[in-house]
Amino acid sequence: MKIIAPKPFYFDNGPKAVVLLHSLSGTPNDMRLLGRFLERNGYSAYAPMFAGHGTREPLDIIEKGEPANWWKQAEEALDFLKSQGKTEIYFFGLSLGAIFATKAIENMSDVLGGGTFGSPLFNTSFKMIRSEFLIYAQKVYQLNELADSEIDSKLAVIDSKIDGFLTNIQTETLQVTEDLKKIHKPYFIGQGKTDKMVDPHGADKVRAIVTDADLHWYDAGHVLTINNAHKGLQSDVLNFLEKIEERNA
């Protein structure tokens, strides 16, 4: 079976555009359903791929990806859409992507609003993220049909490097959380009630700070863009965007 490598996507459909930022260990594929839905409803959609992602080597994420690089990519996403003549731009992010979507809303005057799905803001621990990343890495190596001894060796390398990597992400998350009070734009919060990756109660804490927040709960787990909540999420995001359009008309 031929495996097609994930890649960024850009669905061009008019001057209103949405940037979709994927999760840690995820790819733009996790945002594709939402992107196509938005395209069908009059929005352009652009999903870059974070540095280190989309390869068959999980260690690439740790060694090539870091918050500074990912933020630069968010800035480049805005510049790209502006170069394409987009005049109304929004940012949304899943999990890791939620951090940088929020930072974009906080700091980019050209961004009209946006929001998050399964946000790690207000997470007090990244232990579950650490555990799940190692599980993800093991599954990738097994798919690569590596010998057990080689898998164990690679997992040991990841285990030795992942704590510093996650500390950098947590530092970025804390700064973005501190700056939530700067948001005075429409802000969407999508949160799964059974999310085990992040603390679901963080959603309430974000809503308490952001003055124009729209919180939606789903009977679902973490990856809201592709799990059983995805159709409801799509409709809610579209309604959110259309209300902004009505307000600004």
TANORTA-V189828 format. One record per residue. PHI is phi in whole degrees, 0 to 359 (none if undefined). PSI is psi in whole degrees, 0 to 359 (NA if undefined). Layout:
phi->(PHI PHI)
psi->(PSI PSI)
//
This chain:
phi->(none 279 259 270 293 297 207 299 226 219 254 268 209 102 283 272 224 234 269 240 253 277 267 293 71 267 214 303 303 289 253 293 302 295 299 294 299 296 301 295 250 94 238 281 225 229 235 288 248 298 306 91 264 82 250 265 234 304 298 302 298 286 273 249 254 199 306 297 293 292 293 301 292 296 297 294 296 297 300 298 294 296 293 271 82 283 248 233 236 232 238 229 214 256 56 306 299 297 298 277 295 295 299 296 295 291 243 256 293 282 270 279 163 151 172 222 230 60 285 272 301 73 293 269 216 252 298 292 297 300 298 291 294 294 295 302 298 299 296 296 296 294 295 284 60 279 293 303 294 288 298 300 295 292 295 295 296 300 300 281 249 288 294 296 299 291 298 297 293 294 299 297 298 297 293 296 297 299 270 303 297 281 278 231 242 301 224 265 235 250 220 279 292 253 296 259 278 233 281 301 292 300 299 295 293 294 299 293 262 281 290 239 261 236 263 234 258 227 280 201 271 281 273 296 285 228 275 294 269 297 290 296 298 302 297 294 296 297 300 301 294 293 294 296 300 296 295 269 292)
psi->(130 128 121 125 140 155 162 159 154 112 108 115 64 178 344 128 148 128 133 116 127 182 173 131 0 186 174 341 328 346 359 317 314 319 315 322 314 321 317 340 25 17 143 149 132 125 101 168 123 145 136 347 165 13 176 16 99 331 336 324 318 320 334 345 141 160 321 318 317 323 320 322 326 318 319 327 318 313 321 313 323 322 337 7 17 133 343 111 136 152 131 149 148 123 249 317 333 326 314 333 317 318 322 317 324 323 345 114 336 349 121 341 194 209 200 155 121 52 140 5 136 10 128 346 142 19 318 321 319 311 315 328 320 323 316 314 317 318 320 315 325 321 329 357 42 155 152 322 323 323 313 320 316 320 327 321 314 315 328 341 344 331 316 322 311 329 320 320 319 323 316 318 318 320 317 320 318 329 5 328 346 347 119 33 162 132 119 135 115 126 130 135 332 23 122 349 323 167 111 331 344 332 318 323 321 315 327 338 317 124 331 57 144 101 130 129 145 142 74 171 215 312 78 337 344 353 196 351 356 325 319 320 315 313 319 319 316 315 319 312 319 327 323 318 316 319 324 357 NA)
//
